[in-house]
Amino acid sequence: MNANRLTYLFNNGKNAKFPYYLKAFSRLAIPSSWLHQRLQRLLDEIESRPDREEIHKRAEYYNKLNTGISTQNEGIRYTYPADMPSISDMRPGSQKVYYLDTMEYARYFNPRLKLLLKGGDNTIIPPFPSIVKSRPIAGANANAVLLNLDKVRHFIFYNDKRGFEEKDDRALFRGKACGKPNRIMFMNRFWGNPRFHLATIDVPRKEWKGEKLTLSQQLRNRYIMALEGNDVASNLKWVMSSNSIAVTPRMKYETWFMEGLLKGGEHYIEVADDFSDVEEKIDYYSSHQAEAREIIENAHRFVNRFRNQKREKLISLLVLDRYLKAVNPDFQETGKH
């Protein structure tokens, strides 16, 4: 094993999986009866907080269902599947992180309440209101209710000590490209261009294959391509928390990070879907560094909305509270099901 692989293995900058699993499974040992007793107090606490408006605004963004039974999607009424599971029926299965991240908050509620969890990279609007990690930004997406799922992989923030001006004046891409036409198009267009530092970590073409880089190594570059893959670009959060700038076409999918609220030229550099203007855009910001720094500062302010762990917990509970009221006809007053 070479030095670069050792560096990546032990200091890649990403969230470590072992502490995440240890903490997540330890939470399952907490008696649910104790969590039930705390639920109403936590929800009531929201109303006395100075960030009450932010909490309600975000909860409404994630969960667009009406309180009460909401089984409509674009005017069509659906019947919930007869085998719709209850919270107590849920099991880890093959996608443990989705189960663990959901149960972190679902265990506060009556275990008999029904809940549909759609794990994985979700790019469609489900026919029934479901808990998802990701959803399309456009269209009537109310049936896709967002929770912060697979956060150990997606929610990474980086303390970047290197200023924008100190970085290499290049755009970097590192990631998988097989089965991702937009990434293949990008690589075909710019492979061999000295303004770009490119490699894939899979092998759509043999010459593209490169070693994985730590976040610190990637962030030596001023511009980081944050290209959507199966759904969202998993690197977007840590790029926006850094002193580099994310470069991407307008985003089609969103997660708990509320990608649908991000604006090109304000939070990231927006480029054409065919990447025809990428060089023009990065050249512009390299020669207008004050504007580049403004994008970085705006990105940091956006990221800071997600750094308050207590607020994130309260928003998650409020989203689930409203979801469970919407899909359970017999839902009584919270905590007294």
Backbone torsions as a table, in degrees:
resi	resn	phi	psi	omega
1	MET	NA	124.6	-177.0
2	ASN	-78.1	172.5	-174.3
3	ALA	-62.8	-38.2	-178.1
4	ASN	-64.8	-39.5	178.9
5	ARG	-67.0	-37.5	177.4
6	LEU	-64.7	-42.6	178.2
7	THR	-60.1	-44.9	-179.6
8	TYR	-64.2	-41.0	-176.1
9	LEU	-63.5	-41.0	-172.3
10	PHE	-104.4	-11.3	-176.5
11	ASN	-149.8	53.0	-175.5
12	ASN	-84.6	-10.2	177.9
13	GLY	89.1	-5.9	-179.4
14	LYS	-89.5	168.7	178.4
15	ASN	-67.7	134.8	178.1
16	ALA	-76.0	134.8	-176.2
17	LYS	-73.2	-39.2	-174.6
18	PHE	-60.5	-50.7	178.1
19	PRO	-59.9	-35.8	178.2
20	TYR	-61.0	-50.8	-178.8
21	TYR	-65.1	-38.5	179.0
22	LEU	-60.3	-46.8	-179.8
23	LYS	-67.7	-42.4	-176.4
24	ALA	-65.6	-44.3	179.7
25	PHE	-72.7	-30.3	176.4
26	SER	-63.9	-35.4	178.9
27	ARG	-62.4	-31.5	-179.7
28	LEU	-66.3	-18.2	179.4
29	ALA	-81.5	-12.9	178.3
30	ILE	-70.3	127.9	-179.4
31	PRO	-57.2	129.3	-179.0
32	SER	-63.5	-28.5	179.1
33	SER	-61.3	-35.7	178.7
34	TRP	-69.0	-38.8	178.4
35	LEU	-66.6	-38.9	178.4
36	HIS	-59.1	-40.4	-178.3
37	GLN	-66.5	-29.7	-177.6
38	ARG	-84.8	-20.4	-170.2
39	LEU	-56.1	-54.7	-175.6
40	GLN	-63.1	-36.2	178.7
41	ARG	-63.7	-40.3	179.4
42	LEU	-66.4	-42.1	179.2
43	LEU	-67.1	-38.1	177.5
44	ASP	-65.6	-32.8	-178.8
45	GLU	-60.3	-29.1	-178.4
46	ILE	-55.5	-40.3	-172.4
47	GLU	-69.5	-18.3	-179.4
48	SER	-102.7	2.8	-178.0
49	ARG	-86.1	147.1	177.8
50	PRO	-66.7	-20.8	178.7
51	ASP	-99.6	24.9	-179.2
52	ARG	-53.6	-45.6	-177.4
53	GLU	-63.0	-41.2	178.0
54	GLU	-62.5	-42.3	-179.2
55	ILE	-62.3	-48.9	-178.9
56	HIS	-66.6	-39.6	-179.2
57	LYS	-62.4	-44.5	179.7
58	ARG	-69.8	-39.5	178.6
59	ALA	-61.1	-38.3	178.3
60	GLU	-70.3	-30.2	177.3
61	TYR	-67.7	-44.7	-177.6
62	TYR	-71.8	-38.2	-175.2
63	ASN	-121.9	103.6	-177.2
64	LYS	-98.2	9.8	177.5
65	LEU	-73.3	149.3	173.3
66	ASN	-77.3	144.6	173.9
67	THR	-65.6	139.0	-171.1
68	GLY	105.4	-177.7	-176.6
69	ILE	-73.0	117.3	-179.3
70	SER	-125.0	101.2	-178.2
71	THR	-121.9	26.2	-176.4
72	GLN	-107.5	142.0	174.7
73	ASN	-135.8	108.5	-178.3
74	GLU	54.4	44.3	173.9
75	GLY	83.5	-2.5	-179.0
76	ILE	-99.7	130.1	179.8
77	ARG	-91.9	133.4	-179.1
78	TYR	-114.2	153.8	170.4
79	THR	-102.2	131.4	-179.2
80	TYR	-65.3	146.6	-179.4
81	PRO	-60.1	141.9	-176.8
82	ALA	-61.7	-28.0	-177.7
83	ASP	-97.0	21.3	177.9
84	MET	-56.1	121.2	-172.3
85	PRO	-75.7	154.6	170.6
86	SER	-90.3	168.8	178.4
87	ILE	-57.2	-40.7	-178.2
88	SER	-69.6	-19.4	179.3
89	ASP	-81.0	-15.4	-173.0
90	MET	-68.9	141.0	179.8
91	ARG	-133.4	156.7	-176.1
92	PRO	-59.8	-45.1	-177.7
93	GLY	61.4	-154.5	-176.6
94	SER	-81.6	-20.4	-178.5
95	GLN	-107.5	72.1	-172.0
96	LYS	-61.1	-36.7	-175.4
97	VAL	-65.0	-34.1	179.5
98	TYR	-67.7	-41.5	176.6
99	TYR	-64.2	-48.4	-176.4
100	LEU	-65.1	-41.0	-179.4
101	ASP	-70.1	-32.0	175.7
102	THR	-72.3	-45.0	-176.5
103	MET	-69.3	-20.4	175.5
104	GLU	-53.3	-33.1	-178.6
105	TYR	-112.5	-31.4	-177.3
106	ALA	-64.1	-28.0	-178.3
107	ARG	-69.9	-10.4	173.9
108	TYR	-73.3	-15.9	-173.3
109	PHE	-105.4	165.9	178.1
110	ASN	-54.7	124.9	-176.0
111	PRO	-66.1	-14.0	179.2
112	ARG	-80.9	-13.0	-178.2
113	LEU	-68.1	142.8	-178.0
114	LYS	-82.6	144.5	-179.0
115	LEU	-153.2	129.2	175.9
116	LEU	-103.7	119.8	177.6
117	LEU	-110.5	123.1	176.4
118	LYS	-109.7	102.8	-177.8
119	GLY	-80.5	173.4	176.0
120	GLY	86.2	-169.9	-178.4
121	ASP	-85.1	101.2	-173.5
122	ASN	-93.4	121.0	-178.4
123	THR	-120.0	9.1	178.7
124	ILE	-126.9	165.0	174.0
125	ILE	-89.2	118.0	-178.4
126	PRO	-66.4	152.5	-179.3
127	PRO	-69.2	-21.6	178.2
128	PHE	-121.2	147.0	176.1
129	PRO	-53.8	122.6	-173.1
130	SER	-138.7	152.6	173.0
131	ILE	-83.6	126.5	-176.6
132	VAL	-135.3	163.0	172.8
133	LYS	-85.1	-37.2	-173.6
134	SER	-141.3	158.9	179.6
135	ARG	-154.7	159.8	172.6
136	PRO	-64.1	144.3	177.5
137	ILE	-75.9	-41.9	-176.1
138	ALA	-82.0	155.0	173.6
139	GLY	89.4	-179.3	179.5
140	ALA	-79.6	97.2	-171.9
141	ASN	-109.2	21.3	-174.7
142	ALA	-61.6	-32.7	-178.7
143	ASN	-68.4	-14.7	177.8
144	ALA	-98.4	99.4	-176.7
145	VAL	-96.4	121.6	-173.0
146	LEU	-85.4	134.0	163.1
147	LEU	-124.9	164.0	-179.9
148	ASN	-82.4	86.1	-175.8
149	LEU	-105.1	149.8	-175.5
150	ASP	55.7	37.5	-175.3
151	LYS	-69.5	-22.6	178.3
152	VAL	-62.7	-28.5	179.0
153	ARG	-94.2	-37.0	-170.5
154	HIS	-95.2	-32.1	-174.7
155	PHE	-99.8	87.1	178.8
156	ILE	-125.5	126.2	175.4
157	PHE	-116.6	147.0	-171.3
158	TYR	-124.6	133.7	176.5
159	ASN	-90.0	94.2	-173.5
160	ASP	-90.2	117.0	-179.1
161	LYS	-95.9	-1.6	-179.5
162	ARG	-99.6	123.5	-179.1
163	GLY	-72.4	158.7	-179.1
164	PHE	-54.1	-43.4	-176.4
165	GLU	-67.0	-23.7	-177.7
166	GLU	-83.7	-9.1	-173.5
167	LYS	-88.2	160.9	176.2
168	ASP	-65.8	136.8	-176.2
169	ASP	-83.0	64.5	-178.5
170	ARG	-139.4	162.7	172.9
171	ALA	-105.9	131.8	-176.5
172	LEU	-109.5	143.5	165.6
173	PHE	-134.2	129.0	170.5
174	ARG	-137.0	125.7	178.2
175	GLY	168.5	-177.4	177.8
176	LYS	-83.3	147.6	179.8
177	ALA	-128.4	-19.5	-179.2
178	CYS	-59.3	129.0	178.8
179	GLY	76.0	10.5	-178.9
180	LYS	-124.7	90.2	-171.4
181	PRO	-57.5	-36.5	-179.0
182	ASN	-65.5	-37.9	178.9
183	ARG	-71.9	-37.5	175.2
184	ILE	-61.3	-44.4	179.2
185	MET	-59.7	-43.9	-179.2
186	PHE	-62.9	-47.4	-178.6
187	MET	-63.6	-42.3	178.9
188	ASN	-60.7	-37.0	-175.6
189	ARG	-73.5	-37.5	-169.3
190	PHE	-116.5	0.9	179.0
191	TRP	-59.1	127.5	-179.8
192	GLY	90.2	-7.0	179.0
193	ASN	-77.6	125.3	-176.5
194	PRO	-67.1	-12.9	177.5
195	ARG	-78.9	-3.8	-175.2
196	PHE	-127.8	146.1	175.8
197	HIS	-115.7	97.5	-166.6
198	LEU	-122.5	144.6	168.7
199	ALA	-169.5	154.3	171.9
200	THR	-107.3	157.8	177.9
201	ILE	-101.5	-0.8	167.3
202	ASP	-115.6	-166.9	-169.8
203	VAL	-129.7	67.3	170.6
204	PRO	-67.8	-33.1	170.3
205	ARG	-139.6	135.3	-172.4
206	LYS	-55.6	-41.3	-175.5
207	GLU	-70.4	-16.8	179.9
208	TRP	-80.3	-18.5	-171.7
209	LYS	-65.0	130.5	177.6
210	GLY	-140.5	167.3	180.0
211	GLU	-75.6	153.5	173.9
212	LYS	-66.5	144.9	178.0
213	LEU	-115.2	146.9	173.6
214	THR	-67.7	164.4	177.2
215	LEU	-61.0	-40.1	178.9
216	SER	-60.0	-42.1	179.0
217	GLN	-66.6	-40.3	178.7
218	GLN	-65.5	-36.9	-175.0
219	LEU	-81.5	11.6	168.7
220	ARG	-75.7	-10.1	-179.3
221	ASN	-101.6	145.1	-178.0
222	ARG	-68.4	-33.3	-172.7
223	TYR	-123.5	132.9	179.1
224	ILE	-121.2	123.1	176.8
225	MET	-72.1	120.4	178.9
226	ALA	-111.1	77.4	-172.3
227	LEU	-94.6	129.8	178.8
228	GLU	-59.8	145.4	178.7
229	GLY	-113.8	-108.0	175.0
230	ASN	-68.8	-38.4	170.7
231	ASP	-138.5	-106.2	-177.6
232	VAL	-81.8	164.8	174.0
233	ALA	-79.4	118.1	-175.0
234	SER	-69.1	-16.8	-178.3
235	ASN	-89.5	-6.3	-171.3
236	LEU	-58.5	-41.6	-175.4
237	LYS	-64.9	-47.0	-177.2
238	TRP	-73.3	-28.6	174.9
239	VAL	-65.3	-44.8	-178.5
240	MET	-69.0	-20.0	176.9
241	SER	-86.4	-5.8	-175.4
242	SER	-98.8	-171.4	174.5
243	ASN	-102.9	17.9	168.0
244	SER	-101.7	173.0	-177.4
245	ILE	-120.3	134.1	175.3
246	ALA	-74.4	137.8	178.1
247	VAL	-123.6	126.4	-176.0
248	THR	-165.0	152.6	165.9
249	PRO	-64.1	168.7	178.0
250	ARG	-56.3	135.3	-173.4
251	MET	-77.1	145.4	-178.8
252	LYS	-104.2	-18.6	-175.5
253	TYR	-129.1	158.8	-179.8
254	GLU	-142.6	159.3	178.9
255	THR	-131.2	-161.8	175.1
256	TRP	-54.8	-21.3	-179.6
257	PHE	-74.7	-7.1	176.7
258	MET	59.1	49.6	179.3
259	GLU	-55.6	-25.8	179.8
260	GLY	-65.3	-15.7	178.5
261	LEU	-93.0	-8.8	-178.1
262	LEU	-75.0	143.9	-177.4
263	LYS	-122.2	131.4	175.8
264	GLY	-63.6	138.6	-177.3
265	GLY	82.7	-8.1	177.3
266	GLU	-116.5	-46.1	-179.2
267	HIS	-111.9	-20.6	-179.0
268	TYR	-156.8	171.1	175.8
269	ILE	-93.9	116.4	-179.3
270	GLU	-91.9	131.7	-179.6
271	VAL	-123.4	167.5	-179.0
272	ALA	-66.1	153.3	-179.7
273	ASP	-59.7	-29.0	180.0
274	ASP	-94.4	6.0	175.7
275	PHE	65.2	18.7	-175.4
276	SER	-68.3	-20.6	-176.2
277	ASP	-112.4	14.4	-175.7
278	VAL	-61.6	-49.4	-178.9
279	GLU	-61.7	-41.8	178.7
280	GLU	-59.7	-43.5	-177.5
281	LYS	-67.8	-45.9	-177.4
282	ILE	-70.9	-32.4	174.9
283	ASP	-64.2	-39.0	179.8
284	TYR	-60.8	-49.5	-176.0
285	TYR	-73.3	-24.5	174.8
286	SER	-70.1	-27.3	178.0
287	SER	-98.4	-3.1	175.5
288	HIS	-129.6	69.0	-170.5
289	GLN	-70.1	-24.9	175.8
290	ALA	-63.6	-39.7	177.4
291	GLU	-68.9	-36.3	176.7
292	ALA	-62.4	-44.6	179.5
293	ARG	-64.1	-32.4	177.9
294	GLU	-65.5	-40.6	175.7
295	ILE	-61.2	-43.5	-179.9
296	ILE	-61.7	-43.4	179.6
297	GLU	-65.7	-40.5	176.9
298	ASN	-63.4	-40.5	178.3
299	ALA	-63.0	-41.5	178.5
300	HIS	-62.5	-41.5	179.2
301	ARG	-62.9	-38.7	178.7
302	PHE	-65.2	-45.2	179.8
303	VAL	-61.1	-36.8	-176.7
304	ASN	-62.0	-19.2	177.6
305	ARG	-63.2	-20.6	-173.3
306	PHE	-106.6	6.9	-173.9
307	ARG	-89.9	-15.9	-178.9
308	ASN	-85.8	102.8	-172.9
309	GLN	-65.3	-35.3	178.8
310	LYS	-65.7	-42.7	179.3
311	ARG	-64.7	-40.1	178.5
312	GLU	-60.2	-38.4	178.8
313	LYS	-65.6	-45.6	-178.5
314	LEU	-64.6	-40.2	177.9
315	ILE	-63.5	-43.1	-180.0
316	SER	-60.7	-44.5	178.7
317	LEU	-64.2	-39.3	-179.9
318	LEU	-67.7	-40.3	176.9
319	VAL	-60.2	-46.8	-179.8
320	LEU	-68.0	-38.7	178.2
321	ASP	-57.3	-46.6	-179.3
322	ARG	-70.0	-37.0	178.7
323	TYR	-64.3	-47.5	-177.1
324	LEU	-66.1	-33.2	174.5
325	LYS	-66.8	-34.8	-177.5
326	ALA	-72.9	-32.3	-172.4
327	VAL	-107.4	-3.2	179.0
328	ASN	-117.1	103.8	-176.8
329	PRO	-58.1	-29.7	-176.1
330	ASP	-97.8	17.2	179.0
331	PHE	-66.0	122.1	178.2
332	GLN	-95.9	-169.9	178.9
333	GLU	-55.7	138.4	-175.8
334	THR	-50.0	130.3	177.8
335	GLY	87.4	-4.0	-178.4
336	LYS	-131.1	42.5	-175.8
337	HIS	-69.6	NA	NA
